[in-house]
Amino acid sequence: MNNNLTIDQSSNQSNDQSKDQDNFWFKLKKPIFGLSPMDGVTDHPYRFIQKKYGKPAVIYTEFTNVEGLCHGAATLLKDFIYDETQRPIVAQIYGKTPEYFRQTAVIVSQLGFDGIDINMGCPAKSVDHSGSGAALIQTPALAQEIIKATKLGIQDYVEGKRAKDCDDISEAISKKVEQLHQLLPKKYQKARLIPVSVKTRIGYSNVIVEEWITTLLEMKPAAIAIHGRTLKQQYSGNANWNEIKKAADLCHQTKTLILGNGDVQNFQDAQRKINDYDVDGVLIGRATFGNPFIFIDSQDNKKNQDNKATSHKTIFNVALEHSQVFEQTYSNNPRYNFLPMRKHLGWYVRSISNAKIVRADLFKTNCAKEVKSILKKYKLL
Ligand SMILES: Cc1cc2nc3c(=O)[nH]c(=O)nc-3n(C[C@H](O)[C@H](O)[C@H](O)COP(=O)(O)O)c2cc1C
C-alpha cells in the first residue's frame, strides 16, 4: 500500500472519475443524505417508498454477486429492478474476480444505472470467507484490481460492448438485460461513463484507516462510504466516527467524496455528525426501518414537506402502499411469497402502544388486502 497521496496515477488512466462529465456525485448538493444499501431490505419497493416520502439524495440497490451473475444466476437480476423515480440510483456489486466485475459493469451500465458501488465492507461469513466484501481490506492489490476492472467494464460499454458480448454472461441474462434496456427512457439508453464508488469499513481486525483509504484513493473512486466499524466488530459497539474523520481528511485532499456511516439515528444526528466529522454526507441504514420520513428535513425537501407527514395515520397508509408496491413488483414471479414484506410491517407499527398484538396479526398476512383489513381492524387507517 502507498501512504503518499501524490503518487503517480499513470497506472490508472482509464475512466478517470474526476474528469467524468456525467458524474452525478459531483452534481449532488452537499451535505449528501443517502440511503445505505441493505441486503434483504432495500429492494425496489423499499427504495420506491423511501424516495417518494423522504427523497434521499442517493440510493443503492442491495448488493449483487458478480460471480453469481457470471455463472448464469438470472434470478439475481431482480436486485437490479428500479424505476425512474429512484435516480440517482447506484447498483452495488460484490465479489472477488476482477474479470467478473468487468462484465457485470457492462450489465449495470446497460441497465441504465447512474453509478456502480463496490462492496468492500460486508462482514457476513459467507461473503468474508469467499474473499469478497470486507475481506478485500486484507487484499489491497486485489481490491485495486477490482476497481480498475469495474472502470474498464464501464469503458467497454461506452465503446459499444453489450452483455451479449461478454464471455461469461449467459444468453438468458443478456436477453433480459437487453429487454430492460429497451424499456429505459431514451436519455438513459445512451452510453454514459458512470462513476464508480466504494463502500467499506475502517478495517478488518484492526483499524487501518490511513493505509486502507489511501489504497482506495489511488484508484480515484468518485466516492467512498465508510462504516465506522471493523469487520471483526460486525455491528457491535459504537461506530467510530473519529476514524471516519481521518478518512474524510484523506479524501478532502482528493476529488473523492466521503460519506460517513454508522449509527446515525435521525436527521439532526446526521447533521451533527456531518459537522463534527467533516464528511461530505452520510448514509443512513437501520434508522430508516419503518421510517420513510427520516430524510424529510434534508435541504432539498425542507420547504415542501407537510409537517403532518409523520403522523401515525400517514405511516400506516405508507405501510399499505409499501405492501401494494411489493405485491405489484414481485407477484408475477412463480416463487413469489409475501414473507419478506412482513418484517417491514413490524417496523411500521413498532411505536404504537399495542404494537405486539398488531404485529402478531400483520405477521400472518399474505397480501396487501389482508394488511389493509388488519390495519382497519385496529383503527390505524
Ligand atoms: C440487514 C442489513 C443488510 C445490509 N446489507 C448491506 C449490503 O447489501 N451492502 C452494504 O454495503 N452494506 C450492507 N449493510 C450495512 C449497511 O449499509 C450499513 O453500513 C450499516 O447498517 C451501518 O449503518 P447504520 O448504523 O445506519 O445501519 C447491511 C446492514 C443491514 C442491517
The ligand as an SDF file (V2000), in Angstrom:
LIG
                    3D

 31 33  0  0  0  0  0  0  0  0999 V2000
  -29.9420   -6.1010    7.1430 C   0  0  0  0  0  0  0  0  0  0  0  0
  -28.7100   -5.3920    6.6590 C   0  0  0  0  0  0  0  0  0  0  0  0
  -28.2400   -5.6540    5.3740 C   0  0  0  0  0  0  0  0  0  0  0  0
  -27.1070   -4.9970    4.9010 C   0  0  0  0  0  0  0  0  0  0  0  0
  -26.7040   -5.2020    3.6040 N   0  0  0  0  0  0  0  0  0  0  0  0
  -25.7070   -4.4410    3.0760 C   0  0  0  0  0  0  0  0  0  0  0  0
  -25.4000   -4.5090    1.6850 C   0  0  0  0  0  0  0  0  0  0  0  0
  -26.0130   -5.2300    0.8970 O   0  0  0  0  0  0  0  0  0  0  0  0
  -24.3810   -3.7270    1.2400 N   0  0  0  0  0  0  0  0  0  0  0  0
  -23.6810   -2.8850    2.0790 C   0  0  0  0  0  0  0  0  0  0  0  0
  -22.7710   -2.1840    1.6260 O   0  0  0  0  0  0  0  0  0  0  0  0
  -23.9740   -2.8000    3.3830 N   0  0  0  0  0  0  0  0  0  0  0  0
  -24.9800   -3.5350    3.8900 C   0  0  0  0  0  0  0  0  0  0  0  0
  -25.3310   -3.3730    5.1980 N   0  0  0  0  0  0  0  0  0  0  0  0
  -24.6300   -2.3730    6.0290 C   0  0  0  0  0  0  0  0  0  0  0  0
  -25.3760   -1.0270    5.9940 C   0  0  0  0  0  0  0  0  0  0  0  0
  -25.4110   -0.4800    4.7080 O   0  0  0  0  0  0  0  0  0  0  0  0
  -24.7180   -0.0220    6.9350 C   0  0  0  0  0  0  0  0  0  0  0  0
  -23.3840    0.1210    6.5540 O   0  0  0  0  0  0  0  0  0  0  0  0
  -24.7710   -0.4660    8.3900 C   0  0  0  0  0  0  0  0  0  0  0  0
  -26.0600   -0.9390    8.7260 O   0  0  0  0  0  0  0  0  0  0  0  0
  -24.3970    0.6860    9.3390 C   0  0  0  0  0  0  0  0  0  0  0  0
  -25.2350    1.7930    9.1340 O   0  0  0  0  0  0  0  0  0  0  0  0
  -26.4950    2.1050   10.1180 P   0  0  0  0  0  0  0  0  0  0  0  0
  -25.9570    2.1450   11.5030 O   0  0  0  0  0  0  0  0  0  0  0  0
  -27.0230    3.4240    9.6270 O   0  0  0  0  0  0  0  0  0  0  0  0
  -27.4590    0.9840    9.9410 O   0  0  0  0  0  0  0  0  0  0  0  0
  -26.4260   -4.0670    5.7150 C   0  0  0  0  0  0  0  0  0  0  0  0
  -26.8990   -3.8250    7.0150 C   0  0  0  0  0  0  0  0  0  0  0  0
  -28.0230   -4.4620    7.4800 C   0  0  0  0  0  0  0  0  0  0  0  0
  -28.5290   -4.1490    8.8610 C   0  0  0  0  0  0  0  0  0  0  0  0
  1  2  1  0
  2  3  1  0
  2 30  2  0
  3  4  2  0
  4  5  1  0
  4 28  1  0
  5  6  2  0
  6  7  1  0
  6 13  1  0
  7  8  2  0
  7  9  1  0
  9 10  1  0
 10 11  2  0
 10 12  1  0
 12 13  2  0
 13 14  1  0
 14 15  1  0
 14 28  1  0
 15 16  1  0
 16 17  1  0
 16 18  1  0
 18 19  1  0
 18 20  1  0
 20 21  1  0
 20 22  1  0
 22 23  1  0
 23 24  1  0
 24 25  2  0
 24 26  1  0
 24 27  1  0
 28 29  2  0
 29 30  1  0
 30 31  1  0
M  END
$$$$
